[in-house]
């Protein structure tokens, strides 16, 4: 959300930035390989924010564990994987 809006939470809005700003979070339940998972998805006023990992209106998130294992198998450390997921 910070990248989408152009400023971090708690910071003042940069000059010339659009009037769009944070508008709380919406909860949704995603079905994974191991069961249901509750996810809080941030919202913006204009509704233009599109989540990268689990998109809008998606209810299934299969293969997440396989993707993590594949990154680890390619030589990424656990810290690098955590950083990648936090960045996404």
C-alpha positions as CSV (number, residue, x, y, z in Angstrom):
1,X,0.0,0.0,0.0
2,X,2.9,2.4,0.8
3,X,4.3,1.9,-2.7
4,X,0.8,2.3,-4.3
5,X,0.1,5.6,-2.5
6,X,3.7,6.9,-2.4
7,X,4.1,7.4,1.3
8,X,4.3,5.2,4.4
9,X,1.6,5.1,7.1
10,X,1.9,8.0,9.6
11,X,3.9,10.2,7.1
12,X,2.4,13.3,5.6
13,X,1.2,13.1,2.0
14,X,3.7,14.4,-0.5
15,X,2.8,17.5,-2.4
16,X,1.2,16.8,-5.8
17,X,0.1,13.4,-4.7
18,X,-3.5,12.3,-5.6
19,X,-6.2,12.7,-3.0
20,X,-6.3,8.9,-2.6
21,X,-5.4,7.6,0.9
22,X,-5.7,4.5,3.2
23,X,-9.2,3.4,4.2
24,X,-8.7,0.5,6.6
25,X,-8.6,-3.2,5.9
26,X,-11.1,-5.7,4.7
27,X,-11.0,-9.3,5.9
28,X,-11.4,-12.3,3.6
29,X,-11.0,-16.0,4.0
30,X,-8.7,-17.8,1.5
31,X,-8.7,-21.5,1.0
32,X,-5.2,-23.1,1.0
33,X,-3.8,-26.6,0.8
34,X,-3.9,-26.9,4.6
35,X,-7.2,-25.2,5.3
36,X,-8.9,-21.8,5.5
37,X,-6.8,-18.7,6.3
38,X,-8.1,-15.3,7.3
39,X,-6.3,-12.4,5.5
40,X,-6.6,-8.7,6.2
41,X,-6.4,-6.8,2.9
42,X,-5.7,-3.1,3.0
43,X,-8.1,-0.7,1.2
44,X,-7.8,2.7,-0.3
45,X,-10.5,5.4,-0.9
46,X,-10.5,5.1,-4.7
47,X,-10.5,1.3,-4.7
48,X,-7.5,1.3,-7.1
49,X,-5.2,-0.9,-4.9
50,X,-4.7,-4.4,-6.4
51,X,-3.1,-6.9,-4.0
52,X,-0.1,-8.7,-5.6
53,X,0.0,-12.1,-3.9
54,X,-3.7,-12.8,-3.5
55,X,-5.7,-10.8,-6.0
56,X,-9.1,-9.2,-5.6
57,X,-11.9,-11.7,-5.5
58,X,-9.5,-14.7,-5.3
59,X,-10.6,-17.3,-2.8
60,X,-8.1,-20.1,-3.4
61,X,-4.4,-19.9,-2.8
62,X,-3.0,-23.3,-3.7
63,X,0.7,-24.1,-4.1
64,X,2.0,-21.4,-1.7
65,X,4.1,-24.0,0.2
66,X,5.5,-25.4,-3.1
67,X,6.6,-21.9,-4.1
68,X,8.4,-21.3,-0.8
69,X,10.1,-24.7,-1.1
70,X,11.1,-23.9,-4.7
71,X,12.7,-20.6,-3.6
72,X,14.6,-22.4,-0.8
73,X,15.8,-25.1,-3.2
74,X,17.1,-22.4,-5.6
75,X,19.4,-21.2,-2.8
76,X,17.5,-18.4,-1.2
77,X,17.9,-18.1,2.5
78,X,15.0,-18.0,4.9
79,X,15.7,-14.3,5.5
80,X,15.7,-13.6,1.8
81,X,12.4,-15.4,1.3
82,X,10.9,-13.4,4.2
83,X,12.2,-10.2,2.7
84,X,10.7,-11.1,-0.7
85,X,7.3,-11.9,0.8
86,X,7.3,-8.7,2.8
87,X,8.2,-6.7,-0.3
88,X,5.4,-8.3,-2.3
